[in-house]
Every structure is written in C-alpha cells, then in structure tokens.
Amino acid sequence: MDFQAFPTVGSIAQRALLRGDFDLTVMDAARLMNDHKVSSIVMERNEEKYLFSMEDLLDFIHEGGKFDTPLNQTPLHIIDCMSESERVLVAFEMMEQTARRHLGVTDPSGRLVGIVTYSDILHSIDPAVLMERKTVGDILTRSNPVMFTADWILEDVVHHIKKQEDSILVVESGKAIGIITAKDIFGLVTSSGAMDQPLSHYMTSPVITTPVGYSISCALLQLREHNIKRAIVVDEQDRVVGVLKQSELVGFAYGSWVNLMKNHTAELHELVGILEQRTRSLERLTVTDVLTGLGNRRMLHLRMLEEMGRLNRYGGQMFSLVIVDVDRFKLVNDQYGHLVGDEILKAIAGLMESLVRKSDTAVRWGGEEFAVLLSNTALSDAALFANRLREMVGHLAFPNGAKVSISAGVGEYSTKEDEQSFFQRVDRALYRAKALGRNLVETDPGLEDSQP
C-alpha cells in the first residue's frame, strides 16, 4: 500500500490564514473573507482558536441576526486542531465525528499555521486508488434535491442553503437549467445585494451535470477540475435524479481505501499491530515511574494540561494538587539501607493508588516526592484526602521496624495562573509544612478564581 495516497494535513493545508479580532462586526468579517477569497476568519484568545466561516454567516442570516453585531456576540465555536504531521484520513474521521467542515492545523509548538477544509481533502485524493466499477448511482441516496422553477423568488427559498455544499437547482421539465450555490448567496450578502428577484436573475447556467453511470473516480475528477462542491446527477434523459455532495464522495473514497487495506494488506496490518503495541509500551514507559509503577512528572504535566484545558473550555469545578514528601528520607536510607527505602516508596505508592479515584492521577515526582492531581475537587476536600493519606502512612509497618511520616502541601487551581505558578504555590505550602515540624498538611488558598 502506497502511503503517499494519505498525505499529511500540513501538506494540503491553507497556509494563508485570514486573522481577525472579536470586535469585528459580522459584515466586516464577511467582507474581509470576500476580499481575501477565503471561506473563514480565525481569532485567538487565551490559547483557544476560534473560527467564523461562511456557514456561520449563513446560519446567522437564517436566525435573523443583525450585520452590525460584533463577532464576540455571535455563537463562535472553538476550532478543532490537529498536528500538521497527521494524515488526512485522521482529519476526515475527526470532521465526520464533529460534523465540522474546518480543521485547524498546528505546528510542533501548538501554533495555528493553517486550515484544512473538505475541499482540501478532496483535492488530495488520488482517484487511481478507488474501485473503478463503482458509479455515482451506486452510492446516490434517493433523497429529493432542492429544486425550483425559475420564477420562484430567491428570498422565499434562500433558507434551504445552510452549508457550503448546499445549493438550489433551477429546473425545467425535470432538467437542470441553472444553479444557485452558498457562494452565490455569500456574495449577495457581502455586497448588500437584494434577494427579491426570480431565481433566473441569480442562477449560474449552464449546469455541470454528472451522468448516473459515472465512476466515483470520474466524479471526483470532475469536481476537482471544475472546482465545484457537488455532483448534480442526471439520468439518460438528463433529468435530475439526485445530488452528491463532495463530503459524500470523499467519505466513499476514504471508505474504499480502508476496505482495500483490510482486504489486501493482512501482512501490513499484522506489522502495524506489532508496531502499535510496541509504541504503546514505549508510551507507557515515558509516563511511568519504574520503581513504583505510578505515573511520572511527564504524566502529571499532561494531566495538568488536560484539566486546565477542560476548565478554560467548559468551566466547572476546579481541581486540586497535593504534593507529598517523605520526611527525613535520607536518614531512613542511611539507617535501614536503600532496599528498605525502595520498599517504603513502593508501599506509599500502593497506598496512594488505593485511595485515588479513576479520574485522579498519582505520580512519583522524583526521589521521595509524590504528587496527586484530584479532579473536580475543592481545596477543603483535597486537604481531607492529604490528611487521610498522612495518617495511613503513619500506620504502615516496614522491615527492621522502620517507620516514616509524610508532609504535604495542598492547593486548588485558579484559572488566573499557569501550570508553573500553580505548582510553585503548592510546593511552598509543602515547605511550610516541613518548616512547622513535618508530619503536617498545609494548604494554600491562593487567589479567588474568576470562574462563575
């Protein structure tokens, strides 16, 4: 299987991004997109990336929105992003799952460097990999396309156009004589054009049609060559029998690739399975502490980013962090030996695992220090957890009569701080506990959070 059939999203992304700010009005954004010949404008705030597209504009019109409304007062959505090294098949699957038609492309540092649309994926397809025997008629759903005669008034039927691939067919005796697309409506909106004329005044003619017997690859080539977003399928008498949107053709194309891989590359699948298993093993090693089996500081970092992202995106209850240090552990190692010291660390790790929930994360930070991220947990509950752990560690029995205690610092995250400042704040609470005599839990209330 030639994996060049699956290019990376970075290689097909639109790199010339149109960037704007949230104070732009809807009309300003629409005109900017029209002037730059793009279908979307991107904005960034607090590391989140937002997008306002032609489809958003159409939705806004249908809902009766005013053109002088600032973008920050419209229902903007956060754009889903993917690394530029990912393959387009993964991008397509994400678009199907989210029902979105735009995907952000980021570089290794997480900076937005491009946008990928369904059209970009279409242009990346090599029709040679498709099954030539399949025709558009084989996959055509018999749903009725949106068709009107030429005397209908545009403003009476424009509500049928809601997405970039939508269109209105103008027909006469069942044959297509014209077409009005979402792009046409977009142009009227940006130029403040009237929509009170018959469809014949706005339609594009003649219409490019696709015979029902065309192969999928021929239909894809036709869409690519004419830069259109739908196949108007006609029968032998040139009567319209249906419309295939480019997303449906792309979906079939990728489905065919997947089937080819399943049916003809058993050896490759076996090899991929072995490599994936090894990769998962290596990934586990990179986030796992060898001695205790807990996660390591890299895992804590990743989980911290997840929790911070959850709060910034959806809000909700804060999470808390507990940093634990075994008191005078060097003296324990000196008195009982490092083997006993290792057994103490493993026992404390096992105790932590027994106390935390599945949504929590316990890690060995390094040496005799541990950390526990408590999801959806307020400061007071986190302090109770830390004290319970401290008391239970005090009752553990070790070889040669060794006994240990722990000190802990506890803090609740605030969206006003970054990961480093949050960790440092909790670490200072730990050092206060040690300075006050050890075997203690100290909390840091931090700043009041701005979350509603």
N, C-alpha and C positions, 0 to 999 in steps of 0.2 A: 504494500500500500504506500503510495507516494504522499507523504505528509505535506508536500507543498500545496496539495489541494485544500489544506487547512492553514491559511496564512494567519499571522498574528494580528490582533486588533490594532496594534501600533502601526503596522504596515499599511492599513487601509483607513486609518482614522483621518478625519478632517482636522488638520492642524491649525488652520486659520480661524481661531475662535473669536467670536464677537462677544466681548465682555462689557457688562453694563453695571449700573448700581440700582439699588432698590428704590431710589427716588424718581426714576424714570416713570412717565405715565405709560399706560398701555399703548396709546397711539404713538408716542415717541419710540417705544420698543419695536412696534410693528414697522414703522418707517425705517428704523435702523436696519432691521432684518432685510427689508425690501431693498434698501440702498446697497447693502453688502452682499445681497443674493444668497442669504443663508436662511435656514428654517428655524433657528433658535438663537437665544441670547443667554449667556451664563453669568451668574453672580456668585460671589463667595462671601461668607460671613461665619466667623468662629470655626474655621476649617471645614465648614459644610459647604457643599456646592449645589446651587440651585439653578433651575433651568426654566425659561419661559419660551414655549415653542409656538409654531403656527397652530397646532392642535389646541393649545391652551387659549390662544386668541379666539379660535372658533367656538370653543366652549363658553368663553366669556361673552361672546356676542349672543349666543343662544340663550344665555341666562339673563340677558338684559343689562349687562354691565355698562358702565359709562367709560368712554375712552380717556377721560382725564383722570382716571383712578391711578394712583401710584402703584407700582408693582408690589410693594410691600403690603398692600391691602388686598391683593388677589391671592387665591389659594395656590401659591407656588409649591412645587414639590422638590424634595431633595433628589438630585440625580444619582442613580446607582453608578458606581465606578468599578473599573477593572484595570488590572495592570496591563501595560502595553505589550507585555510578553505573552499574554494569554492568547489561545487560539480562537478563531471566530466561531467555532462550534460552541464553545463555552459561552460566548457572548450571546449567541442565538438562544441558547437554553435559558439564560438569565432573562432575556427580553420576553420569552414566552411565559415564564413564571410570574413576572411582574406586570405583564401587559403594557410595558413601556416601549416606545419606539426610538428612544435615545439612550445612549450609554456613555458615561464619561470614561476617558482613558487617562491613566496616571503613569508618571514615570516612577523609578525606584524610590524617590523621596516622597511620593504621595502627591506631587504637584499635578494639577489638571493640565494636560497638554493636548487634548483632542476630544472629539466627539465622534461616536460611531452611530449610524442610523441603519435602518433596514435597507435603504438604498445602497449604502456602502457594502453591506454583506452581500447583496445581490450582485454587485459588480465584482466581488471577489470570487464568485462561483465559477468553476471550470465545468461547463456543461458536458465535457467529454466523460466525466465520471458517472453521469446519470444513465439510467436504463432507457435506451432509445425507443423501446417499444411502447412505453407509457405515453399516453396522449393527454391533452388537457381535458378531454371528455371523460377520461378515467377518474379524474380527481375533482371534477366540477360538481359542486353542490347545487342542487336544483332550487336554490332559493331565488326569489324574484329580484332581479336588479332594479335599481331606482330609475324608472323610465317615465318620461312625459312627452307630450306632443309640443311642437314649437310655440304654440300660442299661450302656454302657461306663463304666468308672471313669476320672475325669479324670486321675489321676496316671499311668495307663497310656498315655495318648495325648498328654500335655502336651508331650512332646518335639517334636511336629510344629510347635509355634509357636516360631519363632526370630526373626522380624522383625515390625515394627509392623503390616505389612499382612497377616500370616498369620492364619488362622482355622481353626476346626474346625466343620464343619457337622454338625448333628444331623438325621438323615433318617429318614423312614418311608415305605416303598414308593417310594423314589427322590425323594420330595418333602421340601423343607427345612422342618423344624418348629422349629428353633432354631439359634442360632449362639453360639460362644464365641470371643472375639477376644483378641488380645495385650493389649489394655487391661484386659480382664476378669482375665487371669492376673496382670497387673501389680498390680491392686487386691488380689487374693488374697495376693500376696507381701508387699505393704506392710502389710497388716492381719494378717499371720501366719495367714491362713486355711488350713484343711485342704483337701486335694485328693483325699480318699478317698471321695467320693460319686459317684453316677452323673452322667452329663452332664446329665440332665434337671434336676438340682439347681442347675446353674450357668448354663444356657443362657438367652439372651435370645430371647423369642418374642412376636409372630410375626416372621418374617424378611422384610426388604425384598428383593424379587427384581426382576430386570431381564429382561424378555422378550427372547428372542434376536433379535427383529426391531427392537429399539430402535435409533435412530440414535446415533452416537457423541456428538453434542451433547446428546441427551436423557439418555444415561447419565451424562455429565459433570454435567449439571444435577441429576440425581438424587443423585449422590454429594455435590455441594455443598450441596444443600438439606437432606439428612439427615445431613450431616457424618459420612459413613462412608468407609471406605478400600478397599472392594472392591465389585464388582458381582457378585451371585450370579445367574448367567444360567440361565434356565429355558426349556424348550420350550413348545409349545402346550398340553401336558398338565401344566404346572407342575413337570415333573421337572427336577432339576438337571443341566445339561449342561456346566457349567464355571464358573470364577471368573476375573474380570478384576480385577487389582489396579489401584489408582489410578495407579501408576507406568506401567503398560502403556497406560492410557488417555491419560495425559499425554504419553507418548512418541509415541503415534499423533497426538495433537493437534499437537505441535510438528513432527512429520514432515509433516503436512498443510500447515502454514504454510510450511515450507521448499519443498514442492512447488509451492504457489501462487506463491511468489516466483520460483521457477525458470521456471515455465510462463507467467507473465503479466506479468513485470516485467523484460523484457530491457533496456529503456532504463535502468531503475533500476540493474540490475547493471552496465551499462556505466559509468554515472555513479559508482557505488560503487567500481568498479575504478580509475577515474581518481583519485578522492579518496584511495583507499588507497595508490596509487602515490605520490601527492604527499605523503601522510602519512609513508610510509616514507622518502622523500627527505629530508623535514624532520627525521625522527628521526635519520637518519644524520648530518645536519649538526649536530645538537645534541650528538652524541657523537664528532665527528671534528674533528681539527685541520686547518685549511685548508691550511697550508703543507706539512706533512709527510705528510698522509694517515693518520697514526696516530690512535688514539683520543685523546680529551682527558681532562681530570681528571674530568668527569662520568662518562665510561665507566669510569674506574678506580674511582670511587666505587660504581657499580652492580655491577661485577665483585667488588669487595671484599665487598659485602653478600651476593652470591651465595655466595662461598666461606665467609664466616663462617656463613651460614645452613646450608650443607652440613655444616660441622663440628659445629655445635650440634645438628643434627637426626640426622645419621648417624654422626658421628665420622670416623675415618680419618686419613690422613696430612695434616700441616699444609701450608700454602702459605707462600711467602716473597715478600718485596718487595725490589726493587733500585731505589734512587733514584740517578740519574746526573746529573752536572753537567759541562758542558764547561769546562775550566779556562781562566781569564783570557779569556773570550769577548769581553768589552768591548774588550780590546786587539786582538783579531782583527778586530772590526768597525772599529775606528779605523784599523788599519793597511791592511786589504785592502778595506774597504767592506762595506756591508750586503748587497749582492748575493752576494758571496762567502760572507759569513756565513750567508745563507739556504741556499746550496748545501751548506755544511758540515752544517747541521742536517738537510737532506733526505738527505744521504749517511749520516749516523749513523742516521737513522730507517730507511732502507732496509737497513742492516746489521742493525739490531735485528730487523726483520721476517724477515730470512733466518735468524736464529738461534733465534727462539722457536718453540714448538710451537703447534698449533692450540688447545690448551687454555690457553695463556698469553695474556697481554694486555700489549702495549707501547703506551704513551701518551706524548704530549708534555705534561708537566705545566705548562709555561709558560716563555717565554723560552728559555734554553739548558738547561733541566732536563727530563729524561725519567724515566719510571718503568716498571718491568716487574713484573707480577704473575706469579709462577711457580707454577702449580697443582701440588699433590701433590709439592712439592719441599722437601727439608730444607735447613737453613742451609748445610751444607757444600757441597751441590750448587749452591745459589744463588751462593755465593762463587766457585765454579769458573766458572759462567756469567759473572759480572761481570768476572772477570779475563780470560776469553777475549775478551769484548767490548772491554775496555780495551786489550788487546794489538792487536786487529784495527783499532781506531780509530787507534792509533799508526802503523799502516802505510798509512793512507789518504793519497792524494795529491790536492791541491786546486789550483785556478788560482793563478798567481803564486807557486807554491812554498809555499803556506800549509800548515802542519802544526798539529794540535791533539792534546791529550790529554784524558782524562776522569778524574774521580774518582767513586767510588761508595760508597754505604752499603748494607749488606745486613742484613736481619733476618727471622726466622721468626716467624709469628703465634702468639700464645698466646690460648687461649680466655678467659684471665683479663683481657684488655684489650679496649677498644673500638677502633673504627677510628682515631679521632683519636690516641689514645695510642700505638697501633702505628706510625702514620705518623711521629709525632714522634720515636719511638725510632730508627727507621731514618734519619730526617733528621739526628739527632745523630751517627749513625755517619758519614754523608756529610761533615759538618763536621769530624769528627776527621780524615778522610782529607785534606781540604783543608788543615787546620792542620798536618798532618805533612809537608807538602811537595807535595801534589797528585800526580796520576797514580798514585793508590793505591786499593785497595779495603779498606774497614774493615767488620767485622761487629759486630753487637750480639747476643750470645747470649740476652738477655732472661731472663725467669723460666722455671723449669721448668714445663712445662704439666701440667695435671691430667688430661689425656686418658689413658685406659688404653692 
